[in-house]
Every structure is written in structure tokens, then in C-alpha cells.
């Protein structure tokens, strides 16, 4: 081989080698990008308090939603329709129980799921029924009337509906279940046997193998003067989840989450703790303040609630859910 041939051969080899390098580099970069994208956290969607408030008033537009009422029947259809627009699966859990004076209560839990095949799951809960009697109303003539339940029922459900809407566009990184329980507020004052009916039924009839990492109950979280204190059963049964929620609220700057202690509240989180599922209760029991003068009265109406309160709770809970890792 002469020098010219050798030089030409070496030049050709160099060109081919350079061409090969230029061709392979983008493949490596693409693979790195894919790895980076796979590891990137799911973006946290922005919870909209105005949307949530619209969901609140949509429920109160049906009137009282106590079991057996027209409002109860119509609101159930509304919830099923709304969740079906957003969730991957929606199921109804109907059940019947006997109430006071032999009254037959036809109740239904609504269960909506995202990423139904995911092993790691979080459960969010709210009750959707309203109280059949305004027994705390200062007017004795109104104490047998059902309440409208803007805060005491509609507020928690409104947050779940807005979270569902967000998850349709931005699926959560884990499995997420939204449960609206029925029959929470049926019981008469002091008779705990007829409260928490839907939560008790669901906790005793869990889907096969169902074991969420934790559950968060939203109850009375729409108050204009919102102050959510740390409920004592929640601290006893799931202190780590309380700390997770409150530290997230502090990080996001929501002062509505107070470090003060709430009393021991009998609420829908208790049957889940009894079933071995860590559950906490977010509840502002001072409605609107320490007088509690709107609670279980005909004064529980949308004008006592605010989009800002719903947004504070919704953004904290959305952040907690979307920061979970599979």
C-alpha cells in the first residue's frame, strides 16, 4: 500500500468514525432525557377554590340531602355523574338499615378511583348526607326541619369533586380513592349508634385486599372563619399523617391549620382506624367561632362558607397526594 492510499484510507476511516459518533450521540441524549422524564415528579395541579365553591352550591341547590328526601335522591345522581366524568372507575355501594321509629334508610356510598391498579393508595373521605333535623337551631319551631348543610357535608364533597377534576387532566402518581359516605349525620344528639352509618358499612365491607397507606377525612372545612385544629383521635391514631398535613400547610403558608388542639371528635375517620387504616379528621368544629351557632341549624348556608377556605384545604391535600411516590 502506498502512502497516498494509506492516507486516503485513514481519512475515510476518520470520516466514517466521526459520522458514527455524530449518529450515536443523539441516541444517548434521548435515553438520558427519557430517564430524567421518568424520574421527574408529577406536577402538582392548582386547586381552584372558585370551582370548589361552585360544587358546594350545586349540592345545596338540591336542598337538604337527608336520607329519603328528593334532595338526597337527586344529589346521588349528581355525584355519580360528576365523578364518572373524571375518575377511572366509579362504584356505588348501596345498603339499607333501620332508623328511628322503624324508618327504612336507603343509603349509598360513592367510591371513585384513579389509577385503580396501583398498589400504593391514598383515601380521601367526606360525607354527603345532611342532617334531618336542625336540633341546635335557636328557634324551636325550626328544630325538626332538615338543614341545608353547606358546610356540614357540601364543603368536604366540593373539595373531593375539584380534586377529581384536577386528576382527570393530571393523573396522580399513586392510586387515589375518593369516598363520599352516606348517613353520617342521621343520629340524634347523644346517640352514637345512628351516626357514621356509611363509614361503618364501608369499613366493614372493604373492597378485596384494599389497604390504603392512609385516609384523610374532610368535614366542615368551608367556614369563612376557618381554623382547623389538631383533632385528638387523629393525633392518637395517626400522628405522622397529622404532621404531614400540618407541615405541608405551614410550608404553603396556610395559617388556617392551627397547632391548637381540637377535642375528641366522633366522626367518619374512627371506623377506618378501627379497621386498621390510619385516618385523620380535618374539621373546624367552631362554626363560625366558639359559639358554634351555625352548627346543626338552618343557618348552615353557602353565605357562611368561602372559596378561600376551600382552596386552602384543597391545595394542602392536593400537594400531599401528588408528593406521594409509587
Protein Blocks (a to p, Z undefined) as FASTA:
>chain_A
ZZklmmmmmmmmmmmmmmmmmmmmmmmmmmmmmmmmmmpccddddddfklmmmmmmmmmm
nopabehiaklmmmmmmmmmmmmmmmmbdcddddddddeehiacddddddddehklbmbd
cdddddfbdcfbdfkbfblklmmpcceklmnomlmmmmmmmmmmmmmmmccfbdcddddd
ehklmpcghiaklgoklmmmmmmmccehiacfbdcddehjlbfklccdddfklmmmmmml
mmmmmmmmmmnopakbcfbdcdddddfklmmmmnopacdddddfbcfbfnopmgopaklc
fklpcfklmmmmmmmmmmmmmmpcZZ
